[in-house]
Amino acid sequence: MQTIFLQAASEGFPVQLVMFGAIILVAYFFMIRPQQKKVKDQKKFRDELTKGMDVITIGGLHGKIVAVDTDTVLLEVDKGIRLTFDKASISMEATTKVK
């Protein structure tokens, strides 16, 4: 009687192992990999910031880049009003022109 239970338990282990591996693979392709791609694209965008680009900060402030340094960006948000932001605070390029 005991040998039947041990035999049934040993046959299910490889199937469980394959299913666990499949779950990890699915999690990688649907959660981890897209997040890594998003981070990589955001870093590339921040490295390519140039003078004259219209951008939006993480806080939602729209402005035009006046100057770019190694770690900071000078934005003109209104006529004569310029603010310095860290490059990491620039979220995306604005699709409409800032007046």
The first five atom37 places (N, CA, C, CB, O) and aatype in JSON, in Angstrom:
{
  "aatype": [12, 5, 16, 9, 13, 10, 5, 0, 0, 15, 6, 7, 13, 14, 19, 5, 10, 19, 12, 13, 7, 0, 9, 9, 10, 19, 0, 18, 13, 13, 12, 9, 1, 14, 5, 5, 11, 11, 19, 11, 3, 5, 11, 11, 13, 1, 3, 6, 10, 16, 11, 7, 12, 3, 19, 9, 16, 9, 7, 7, 10, 8, 7, 11, 9, 19, 0, 19, 3, 16, 3, 16, 19, 10, 10, 6, 19, 3, 11, 7, 9, 1, 10, 16, 13, 3, 11, 0, 15, 9, 15, 12, 6, 0, 16, 16, 11, 19, 11],
  "atom_mask": [
    [1, 1, 1, 1, 1],
    [1, 1, 1, 1, 1],
    [1, 1, 1, 1, 1],
    [1, 1, 1, 1, 1],
    [1, 1, 1, 1, 1],
    [1, 1, 1, 1, 1],
    [1, 1, 1, 1, 1],
    [1, 1, 1, 1, 1],
    [1, 1, 1, 1, 1],
    [1, 1, 1, 1, 1],
    [1, 1, 1, 1, 1],
    [1, 1, 1, 0, 1],
    [1, 1, 1, 1, 1],
    [1, 1, 1, 1, 1],
    [1, 1, 1, 1, 1],
    [1, 1, 1, 1, 1],
    [1, 1, 1, 1, 1],
    [1, 1, 1, 1, 1],
    [1, 1, 1, 1, 1],
    [1, 1, 1, 1, 1],
    [1, 1, 1, 0, 1],
    [1, 1, 1, 1, 1],
    [1, 1, 1, 1, 1],
    [1, 1, 1, 1, 1],
    [1, 1, 1, 1, 1],
    [1, 1, 1, 1, 1],
    [1, 1, 1, 1, 1],
    [1, 1, 1, 1, 1],
    [1, 1, 1, 1, 1],
    [1, 1, 1, 1, 1],
    [1, 1, 1, 1, 1],
    [1, 1, 1, 1, 1],
    [1, 1, 1, 1, 1],
    [1, 1, 1, 1, 1],
    [1, 1, 1, 1, 1],
    [1, 1, 1, 1, 1],
    [1, 1, 1, 1, 1],
    [1, 1, 1, 1, 1],
    [1, 1, 1, 1, 1],
    [1, 1, 1, 1, 1],
    [1, 1, 1, 1, 1],
    [1, 1, 1, 1, 1],
    [1, 1, 1, 1, 1],
    [1, 1, 1, 1, 1],
    [1, 1, 1, 1, 1],
    [1, 1, 1, 1, 1],
    [1, 1, 1, 1, 1],
    [1, 1, 1, 1, 1],
    [1, 1, 1, 1, 1],
    [1, 1, 1, 1, 1],
    [1, 1, 1, 1, 1],
    [1, 1, 1, 0, 1],
    [1, 1, 1, 1, 1],
    [1, 1, 1, 1, 1],
    [1, 1, 1, 1, 1],
    [1, 1, 1, 1, 1],
    [1, 1, 1, 1, 1],
    [1, 1, 1, 1, 1],
    [1, 1, 1, 0, 1],
    [1, 1, 1, 0, 1],
    [1, 1, 1, 1, 1],
    [1, 1, 1, 1, 1],
    [1, 1, 1, 0, 1],
    [1, 1, 1, 1, 1],
    [1, 1, 1, 1, 1],
    [1, 1, 1, 1, 1],
    [1, 1, 1, 1, 1],
    [1, 1, 1, 1, 1],
    [1, 1, 1, 1, 1],
    [1, 1, 1, 1, 1],
    [1, 1, 1, 1, 1],
    [1, 1, 1, 1, 1],
    [1, 1, 1, 1, 1],
    [1, 1, 1, 1, 1],
    [1, 1, 1, 1, 1],
    [1, 1, 1, 1, 1],
    [1, 1, 1, 1, 1],
    [1, 1, 1, 1, 1],
    [1, 1, 1, 1, 1],
    [1, 1, 1, 0, 1],
    [1, 1, 1, 1, 1],
    [1, 1, 1, 1, 1],
    [1, 1, 1, 1, 1],
    [1, 1, 1, 1, 1],
    [1, 1, 1, 1, 1],
    [1, 1, 1, 1, 1],
    [1, 1, 1, 1, 1],
    [1, 1, 1, 1, 1],
    [1, 1, 1, 1, 1],
    [1, 1, 1, 1, 1],
    [1, 1, 1, 1, 1],
    [1, 1, 1, 1, 1],
    [1, 1, 1, 1, 1],
    [1, 1, 1, 1, 1],
    [1, 1, 1, 1, 1],
    [1, 1, 1, 1, 1],
    [1, 1, 1, 1, 1],
    [1, 1, 1, 1, 1],
    [1, 1, 1, 1, 1]
  ],
  "atom_positions": [
    [[0.82, -1.18, 0.0], [0.0, 0.0, 0.0], [0.87, 1.26, 0.0], [-0.94, -0.01, 1.2], [0.58, 2.23, -0.7]],
    [[1.91, 1.24, 0.78], [2.79, 2.38, 0.89], [3.55, 2.63, -0.42], [3.78, 2.18, 2.05], [3.78, 3.79, -0.78]],
    [[3.92, 1.62, -1.12], [4.65, 1.78, -2.38], [3.81, 2.45, -3.44], [5.14, 0.43, -2.88], [4.35, 3.16, -4.29]],
    [[2.51, 2.25, -3.42], [1.62, 2.88, -4.4], [1.62, 4.39, -4.19], [0.18, 2.32, -4.29], [1.7, 5.15, -5.16]],
    [[1.53, 4.85, -2.95], [1.53, 6.28, -2.66], [2.88, 6.92, -3.01], [1.2, 6.51, -1.19], [2.91, 8.03, -3.55]],
    [[3.97, 6.26, -2.72], [5.29, 6.79, -3.04], [5.49, 6.87, -4.54], [6.38, 5.94, -2.41], [6.1, 7.81, -5.05]],
    [[4.99, 5.88, -5.26], [5.12, 5.86, -6.71], [4.3, 7.0, -7.32], [4.67, 4.5, -7.29], [4.78, 7.66, -8.24]],
    [[3.1, 7.25, -6.83], [2.26, 8.32, -7.34], [2.88, 9.68, -7.04], [0.85, 8.23, -6.74], [2.8, 10.59, -7.86]],
    [[3.48, 9.83, -5.88], [4.1, 11.1, -5.5], [5.33, 11.38, -6.34], [4.46, 11.09, -4.02], [5.58, 12.53, -6.7]],
    [[6.11, 10.37, -6.65], [7.32, 10.59, -7.43], [7.02, 10.91, -8.89], [8.22, 9.38, -7.34], [7.82, 11.57, -9.53]],
    [[5.9, 10.46, -9.42], [5.54, 10.76, -10.81], [5.05, 12.18, -10.96], [4.49, 9.78, -11.3], [5.17, 12.75, -12.05]],
    [[4.49, 12.78, -9.94], [3.95, 14.13, -10.02], [4.99, 15.22, -9.85], [0.0, 0.0, 0.0], [4.75, 16.36, -10.25]],
    [[6.11, 14.9, -9.29], [7.13, 15.91, -9.03], [7.66, 16.58, -10.29], [8.28, 15.29, -8.29], [7.73, 17.81, -10.32]],
    [[8.03, 15.84, -11.35], [8.51, 16.51, -12.56], [7.45, 17.41, -13.2], [8.97, 15.48, -13.57], [7.78, 18.46, -13.74]],
    [[6.2, 17.01, -13.13], [5.12, 17.83, -13.68], [5.01, 19.13, -12.89], [3.77, 17.06, -13.66], [4.84, 20.2, -13.48]],
    [[5.08, 19.05, -11.58], [5.03, 20.25, -10.74], [6.22, 21.16, -11.01], [4.99, 19.87, -9.26], [6.08, 22.38, -11.03]],
    [[7.35, 20.58, -11.23], [8.56, 21.35, -11.51], [8.43, 22.08, -12.84], [9.8, 20.42, -11.53], [8.8, 23.25, -12.95]],
    [[7.9, 21.41, -13.84], [7.69, 22.04, -15.15], [6.66, 23.17, -15.04], [7.23, 20.99, -16.21], [6.86, 24.23, -15.62]],
    [[5.59, 22.95, -14.32], [4.55, 23.98, -14.14], [5.11, 25.2, -13.4], [3.35, 23.41, -13.37], [4.8, 26.34, -13.76]],
    [[5.92, 24.96, -12.38], [6.54, 26.06, -11.65], [7.46, 26.87, -12.57], [7.32, 25.53, -10.42], [7.47, 28.1, -12.53]],
    [[8.23, 26.16, -13.39], [9.1, 26.84, -14.36], [8.3, 27.64, -15.36], [0.0, 0.0, 0.0], [8.71, 28.73, -15.75]],
    [[7.17, 27.11, -15.8], [6.32, 27.82, -16.76], [5.74, 29.09, -16.14], [5.18, 26.91, -17.24], [5.63, 30.12, -16.81]],
    [[5.38, 29.03, -14.87], [4.85, 30.22, -14.19], [5.92, 31.3, -14.1], [4.34, 29.85, -12.77], [5.63, 32.47, -14.31]],
    [[7.13, 30.91, -13.78], [8.23, 31.88, -13.71], [8.5, 32.48, -15.09], [9.51, 31.21, -13.17], [8.73, 33.69, -15.19]],
    [[8.47, 31.69, -16.12], [8.69, 32.17, -17.49], [7.61, 33.15, -17.91], [8.73, 30.99, -18.47], [7.91, 34.2, -18.49]],
    [[6.36, 32.84, -17.62], [5.25, 33.75, -17.96], [5.4, 35.05, -17.18], [3.88, 33.08, -17.65], [5.2, 36.13, -17.75]],
    [[5.74, 34.97, -15.91], [5.92, 36.19, -15.11], [7.04, 37.04, -15.68], [6.23, 35.83, -13.64], [6.93, 38.27, -15.7]],
    [[8.1, 36.43, -16.15], [9.21, 37.18, -16.73], [8.76, 37.92, -17.99], [10.39, 36.24, -17.05], [9.04, 39.11, -18.14]],
    [[8.08, 37.23, -18.89], [7.7, 37.85, -20.17], [6.57, 38.85, -20.05], [7.32, 36.79, -21.15], [6.47, 39.76, -20.88]],
    [[5.7, 38.73, -19.07], [4.59, 39.65, -18.95], [4.79, 40.74, -17.91], [3.36, 38.9, -18.63], [4.07, 41.74, -17.95]],
    [[5.73, 40.6, -16.99], [5.9, 41.61, -15.95], [7.31, 42.17, -15.9], [5.55, 41.03, -14.62], [7.47, 43.39, -15.93]],
    [[8.32, 41.35, -15.82], [9.68, 41.82, -15.6], [10.28, 42.43, -16.87], [10.56, 40.68, -15.11], [10.82, 43.53, -16.83]],
    [[10.18, 41.73, -17.98], [10.79, 42.19, -19.23], [10.21, 43.52, -19.72], [10.62, 41.14, -20.31], [10.99, 44.41, -20.09]],
    [[8.88, 43.72, -19.74], [8.36, 45.02, -20.15], [8.8, 46.16, -19.25], [6.85, 44.97, -20.2], [9.04, 47.27, -19.72]],
    [[8.92, 45.9, -17.95], [9.37, 46.94, -17.03], [10.83, 47.31, -17.3], [9.21, 46.46, -15.57], [11.18, 48.49, -17.27]],
    [[11.66, 46.32, -17.57], [13.06, 46.6, -17.9], [13.16, 47.41, -19.19], [13.86, 45.29, -18.03], [13.99, 48.31, -19.29]],
    [[12.33, 47.1, -20.17], [12.33, 47.83, -21.45], [11.89, 49.27, -21.23], [11.4, 47.14, -22.47], [12.45, 50.19, -21.82]],
    [[10.89, 49.48, -20.38], [10.41, 50.82, -20.09], [11.5, 51.66, -19.42], [9.17, 50.77, -19.2], [11.69, 52.82, -19.78]],
    [[12.21, 51.08, -18.46], [13.3, 51.78, -17.78], [14.41, 52.13, -18.76], [13.85, 50.92, -16.61], [14.97, 53.23, -18.72]],
    [[14.74, 51.2, -19.65], [15.78, 51.42, -20.64], [15.39, 52.54, -21.61], [16.06, 50.12, -21.42], [16.21, 53.4, -21.94]],
    [[14.13, 52.55, -22.07], [13.66, 53.6, -22.97], [13.64, 54.96, -22.28], [12.26, 53.26, -23.48], [13.98, 55.97, -22.9]],
    [[13.25, 55.0, -21.01], [13.22, 56.26, -20.27], [14.63, 56.81, -20.09], [12.55, 56.06, -18.9], [14.84, 58.02, -20.21]],
    [[15.61, 55.95, -19.81], [17.0, 56.39, -19.66], [17.53, 56.92, -20.99], [17.89, 55.23, -19.16], [18.22, 57.94, -21.01]],
    [[17.21, 56.25, -22.08], [17.63, 56.7, -23.4], [17.03, 58.07, -23.71], [17.22, 55.67, -24.49], [17.72, 58.94, -24.24]],
    [[15.75, 58.26, -23.39], [15.09, 59.55, -23.61], [15.79, 60.66, -22.83], [13.61, 59.48, -23.21], [16.04, 61.74, -23.37]],
    [[16.1, 60.4, -21.56], [16.74, 61.42, -20.73], [18.16, 61.74, -21.2], [16.78, 60.97, -19.29], [18.62, 62.87, -21.06]],
    [[18.85, 60.76, -21.76], [20.19, 60.99, -22.28], [20.16, 61.81, -23.56], [20.9, 59.67, -22.53], [21.13, 62.49, -23.89]],
    [[19.04, 61.76, -24.29], [18.92, 62.46, -25.57], [18.22, 63.8, -25.47], [18.19, 61.59, -26.56], [17.83, 64.37, -26.49]],
    [[18.04, 64.33, -24.25], [17.4, 65.64, -24.09], [18.27, 66.71, -24.73], [17.16, 65.96, -22.59], [19.48, 66.75, -24.52]],
    [[17.64, 67.58, -25.52], [18.38, 68.65, -26.2], [17.67, 69.98, -26.01], [18.53, 68.33, -27.71], [16.49, 70.03, -25.67]],
    [[18.4, 71.03, -26.23], [17.87, 72.39, -26.12], [16.75, 72.57, -27.14], [19.0, 73.44, -26.34], [16.87, 72.17, -28.3]],
    [[15.65, 73.19, -26.7], [14.53, 73.47, -27.58], [13.39, 72.46, -27.51], [0.0, 0.0, 0.0], [12.32, 72.7, -28.06]],
    [[13.61, 71.33, -26.84], [12.55, 70.32, -26.71], [11.47, 70.8, -25.75], [13.13, 68.97, -26.24], [11.78, 71.4, -24.72]],
    [[10.22, 70.52, -26.08], [9.11, 70.76, -25.15], [8.9, 69.49, -24.35], [7.81, 71.18, -25.91], [8.69, 68.42, -24.92]],
    [[8.96, 69.6, -23.02], [8.88, 68.42, -22.16], [7.88, 68.63, -21.04], [10.27, 68.09, -21.58], [7.42, 69.75, -20.79]],
    [[7.55, 67.52, -20.37], [6.68, 67.53, -19.2], [7.44, 66.86, -18.06], [5.31, 66.79, -19.49], [8.05, 65.8, -18.25]],
    [[7.42, 67.48, -16.89], [8.1, 66.89, -15.73], [7.2, 65.85, -15.07], [8.49, 67.98, -14.71], [6.03, 65.71, -15.43]],
    [[7.75, 65.13, -14.11], [6.98, 64.13, -13.38], [5.81, 64.79, -12.65], [7.88, 63.39, -12.38], [4.75, 64.19, -12.51]],
    [[6.0, 66.02, -12.19], [4.95, 66.75, -11.49], [3.91, 67.36, -12.4], [0.0, 0.0, 0.0], [2.93, 67.94, -11.92]],
    [[4.09, 67.25, -13.73], [3.11, 67.77, -14.67], [3.4, 69.16, -15.2], [0.0, 0.0, 0.0], [2.55, 69.74, -15.88]],
    [[4.56, 69.71, -14.9], [4.93, 71.05, -15.37], [5.41, 70.97, -16.81], [6.02, 71.66, -14.47], [6.28, 70.17, -17.14]],
    [[4.84, 71.81, -17.67], [5.23, 71.86, -19.07], [6.24, 72.97, -19.27], [3.99, 72.07, -20.0], [6.11, 74.04, -18.66]],
    [[7.25, 72.74, -20.09], [8.24, 73.76, -20.35], [9.12, 73.42, -21.54], [0.0, 0.0, 0.0], [9.06, 72.32, -22.08]],
    [[9.93, 74.39, -21.92], [10.86, 74.23, -23.04], [12.27, 74.21, -22.49], [10.69, 75.37, -24.11], [12.62, 75.05, -21.66]],
    [[13.08, 73.26, -22.93], [14.45, 73.15, -22.44], [15.29, 74.3, -23.0], [15.08, 71.79, -22.84], [15.34, 74.53, -24.21]],
    [[15.94, 75.03, -22.08], [16.8, 76.14, -22.46], [18.26, 75.71, -22.43], [16.58, 77.35, -21.51], [19.05, 76.12, -23.28]],
    [[18.62, 74.88, -21.45], [20.0, 74.41, -21.33], [20.0, 73.01, -20.7], [20.86, 75.39, -20.47], [19.14, 72.68, -19.89]],
    [[20.99, 72.21, -21.11], [21.14, 70.86, -20.59], [22.55, 70.7, -20.04], [20.84, 69.79, -21.69], [23.53, 70.94, -20.74]],
    [[22.65, 70.29, -18.76], [23.93, 69.96, -18.15], [24.0, 68.45, -17.98], [24.12, 70.7, -16.78], [23.14, 67.73, -18.48]],
    [[25.01, 67.98, -17.29], [25.16, 66.53, -17.12], [24.03, 65.94, -16.29], [26.5, 66.21, -16.47], [23.53, 64.86, -16.62]],
    [[23.62, 66.61, -15.21], [22.58, 66.07, -14.33], [21.32, 66.93, -14.25], [23.13, 65.9, -12.95], [20.31, 66.48, -13.72]],
    [[21.36, 68.15, -14.78], [20.24, 69.07, -14.65], [19.78, 69.6, -16.0], [20.6, 70.22, -13.74], [20.49, 69.53, -17.0]],
    [[18.57, 70.13, -15.98], [17.97, 70.73, -17.17], [17.35, 72.06, -16.75], [16.88, 69.78, -17.82], [16.7, 72.14, -15.71]],
    [[17.56, 73.11, -17.54], [16.96, 74.41, -17.28], [15.74, 74.55, -18.19], [17.98, 75.58, -17.51], [15.86, 74.53, -19.41]],
    [[14.55, 74.68, -17.56], [13.31, 74.79, -18.32], [12.77, 76.2, -18.27], [12.27, 73.81, -17.79], [12.81, 76.85, -17.22]],
    [[12.27, 76.68, -19.39], [11.54, 77.94, -19.42], [10.06, 77.57, -19.42], [11.94, 78.83, -20.68], [9.55, 77.0, -20.38]],
    [[9.37, 77.92, -18.32], [7.97, 77.55, -18.18], [7.03, 78.66, -18.61], [7.69, 77.17, -16.76], [5.88, 78.4, -18.94]],
    [[7.52, 79.89, -18.6], [6.76, 81.05, -19.06], [7.78, 82.08, -19.52], [5.82, 81.63, -17.94], [8.98, 81.88, -19.32]],
    [[7.34, 83.15, -20.12], [8.28, 84.16, -20.61], [9.11, 84.71, -19.46], [7.53, 85.3, -21.34], [8.59, 85.4, -18.58]],
    [[10.4, 84.4, -19.47], [11.32, 84.9, -18.46], [11.41, 84.06, -17.2], [0.0, 0.0, 0.0], [12.29, 84.3, -16.37]],
    [[10.54, 83.09, -17.02], [10.58, 82.25, -15.81], [11.29, 80.95, -16.17], [9.14, 81.96, -15.26], [10.81, 80.15, -16.97]],
    [[12.45, 80.75, -15.54], [13.26, 79.56, -15.8], [13.47, 78.8, -14.49], [14.63, 79.95, -16.43], [13.76, 79.38, -13.45]],
    [[13.3, 77.5, -14.58], [13.46, 76.64, -13.41], [14.45, 75.53, -13.72], [12.09, 76.04, -12.97], [14.5, 75.03, -14.85]],
    [[15.24, 75.15, -12.73], [16.21, 74.08, -12.89], [15.62, 72.78, -12.33], [17.56, 74.42, -12.18], [15.11, 72.75, -11.21]],
    [[15.7, 71.73, -13.13], [15.19, 70.42, -12.73], [16.28, 69.38, -12.92], [13.93, 70.04, -13.54], [17.17, 69.53, -13.76]],
    [[16.21, 68.34, -12.12], [17.07, 67.18, -12.3], [16.6, 66.44, -13.54], [17.05, 66.26, -11.04], [15.4, 66.39, -13.81]],
    [[17.52, 65.85, -14.3], [17.13, 65.11, -15.5], [16.15, 63.99, -15.19], [18.36, 64.54, -16.18], [15.29, 63.67, -16.02]],
    [[16.27, 63.38, -14.01], [15.39, 62.28, -13.64], [13.95, 62.73, -13.45], [15.89, 61.63, -12.37], [13.04, 61.9, -13.45]],
    [[13.72, 64.04, -13.3], [12.36, 64.53, -13.11], [11.64, 64.82, -14.43], [12.38, 65.77, -12.26], [10.46, 65.16, -14.43]],
    [[12.34, 64.68, -15.55], [11.7, 64.87, -16.86], [11.02, 63.56, -17.23], [12.74, 65.3, -17.96], [11.64, 62.51, -17.32]],
    [[9.71, 63.66, -17.45], [8.91, 62.45, -17.69], [8.8, 62.11, -19.16], [7.54, 62.62, -17.1], [9.08, 60.98, -19.55]],
    [[8.38, 63.07, -19.99], [8.16, 62.76, -21.4], [8.21, 64.04, -22.24], [6.81, 62.05, -21.6], [8.22, 65.15, -21.72]],
    [[8.24, 63.83, -23.53], [8.21, 64.96, -24.46], [6.77, 65.39, -24.63], [8.87, 64.59, -25.82], [5.88, 64.55, -24.78]],
    [[6.54, 66.71, -24.63], [5.19, 67.24, -24.81], [4.81, 67.13, -26.28], [5.1, 68.71, -24.34], [5.64, 67.35, -27.16]],
    [[3.57, 66.78, -26.53], [3.13, 66.63, -27.92], [2.67, 67.95, -28.51], [2.0, 65.62, -28.0], [2.68, 68.11, -29.73]],
    [[2.27, 68.9, -27.67], [1.86, 70.2, -28.15], [2.9, 71.24, -27.76], [0.48, 70.58, -27.59], [3.63, 71.07, -26.78]],
    [[2.95, 72.32, -28.53], [3.92, 73.38, -28.26], [3.51, 74.18, -27.03], [4.07, 74.32, -29.47], [2.33, 74.46, -26.83]],
    [[4.5, 74.53, -26.21], [4.28, 75.37, -25.04], [4.44, 76.81, -25.48], [5.27, 75.03, -23.88], [5.41, 77.16, -26.14]],
    [[3.46, 77.65, -25.12], [3.5, 79.05, -25.55], [4.07, 79.94, -24.5], [2.13, 79.54, -25.91], [4.18, 81.15, -24.7]]
  ]
}
